[in-house]
């Protein structure tokens, strides 16, 4: 068994003149929790669909556990994959249990698993109710239970936290961690960065069909090195502040909403604070705004 | 390699879905009611009430079924694929160890099963109610009518599945389905008639019966009318219809082509 479960090499997908995915190289390591981030239209769904074998590649190659997803071994490859699509609506007339049995049969999984999977996502009590009566969160859980059928070694989760409340999101990631302990590899997308930033092992940021950056959250923060923002309140003018900070590599000083906003590189933080303190009572308020992970992403994805 | 189990799983789910939402029950009740009403009250306008000949009953039912079955099967099947696409479940199905051929066949066979069950149950129950008044020959004709109704339904179901593969969304698919019904059931015959009248019947008159084969609804009509001697003279078709076409096996075979061809086109498109 190799250390890499998904290998993408120079993967491209063009729709006419549009290069939805444009020369992507990506290695997903066995057993990691991997996040794929990007604006709408950045190409992450297209890449996802190609990894699942739902969309042919214009060029390049994708291998899962060393096999092509649409090659002769496709049934075996697909049996080890679990997939939760974005905005999935299942069949209103079937009960939760019937839904799982349908997918278990197609997947060639043991039908006795169905009850255990429903239990695991907290739907045991709703097993015999029709999906029609399910809430949005319950439907999302059912979709997740479906992805866990068989013994998947690789999970593709597209916006899996959609429709889940914070409590359910916590439970969801608890299940993901259990799966990870069993050696399952997971790839997920999310547009709510706060939901995943502290929970994934590595992230890839996509922009215009390319992988802009890939690594751990910490590594990404360091690569980008975005400036800090100081927010100053009080009866103090931009000129006074500029004077106080003279000699430091200040990037900009703006007056907005009755407050002053100073942008400066991280390394100038302490000297700048010392000098501002010397201004005394004129300065009534001071906030230091660290760049959030969101800023990191948008910095990269801009 | 086709896996029959996968086809069966999809077909079973579709069939169960239509039983569950009472589609099958509703259609069976409608068919049974129509058959009995036509059999016993069809001559009410002529002042008589009671069972008439099975041939007249079948001829009346044919006129009814030719409108009804294409409509209900197009409605039954138009969202088979596009509905899954819109729901987001198509990607999920295709990520499973199932081929597109197996998925389409499963959908088609499951819906065909629901249609066949409803048709056989509906007209069959009416047949049982009439059985005391029918001889063996009449029963055979009636069974032939039921069988050809199912084939007619499958042909339009096949068209519906094709529409559901080509359409971009459900709304578009329903529009196409209605247009298809309009064309084959209402417009097609008028066009042929118009062409015949416009040319004064001098040209292509001999081709006319063959052109009817381009419409599964007309194949159904010819198939049923030709097995009934009374009705054939009634319609005056005996004089214009070439003998080599008046063969129920040949017409049945053409019906099967009407079932297979749209499905094949659907699969070709679905694989792209």
Interface residues (C-beta under 8 A of the other chain):
Chain A: X49 X52 X53 X54 X74 X75 X76 X78 X79 X81 X83 X84 X85 X86 X87 X88 X89 X90 X91 X93 X94 X98 X102 X103 X105 X106 X107 X108 X146 X156
Chain B: X5 X6 X9 X10 X13 X16 X17 X20 X21 X87 X88 X89 X91 X92 X93 X94 X95 X96 X97 X98
